[in-house]
Amino acid sequence: MIILRPLKLEDYENVLAWSKDDTFCQANGWERNRNEEELHMWWERCVTNNTEDFHRLGIEGDGQLIGYVDLACIRGTEAEIGIAIGESGLWGKGIGVHSILSLIEYAEKEYSITTLIAETHEANTRSRKMLERVGFTEVSRIGVEEYMGKDSRLIQYKLDLLDSQK
């Protein structure tokens, strides 16, 4: 069972393990084998630093942190979303779809969000399929960024929750 929950300092060991997963680091732009003290300080900020326009929740599976979702740039009824599944061995198992659907529900209930924005790399086919599966539509292709060691075009997506409820 997958649930969204607040982040905890005790989750750090899981985050440390992610920092040693080359595939995860490459896909998420993380420095590999990051300095543990620096990583711990970063994690402390993640746990304590939710603001009015940014909220990060942990994805829990089988009683442990396996990733996180972000609700960012919250402005009025619009926000951006993000997701990271920490263990690359868990990718492609539907965790992302379930987590994004839970985040959408959370965004509607807690923030009255009606429009969600997302961005991913053209080469990240899993992310693209996940976004499209939950109802996001492509709205533009602007920018290029490195993904998995190669330049990849950025694709912007949008989900209008009022339209999807009709």
ABEGO torsion letter per residue (X at the ends): XBBBBBBBAAAAAAAAAAAABAAAAAAAGBBBGBBAAAAAAAAAAAAAABBAABBBBBBBBGGBBAEBBBBBGBBEABBBBBBBBABAAABGAGAAAAAAAAAAAAAAAAAGBABBBBBBBAABAAAAAAAAAAGBBBABBBEBBBBGGBBBBBBBBBBBAAAAAX
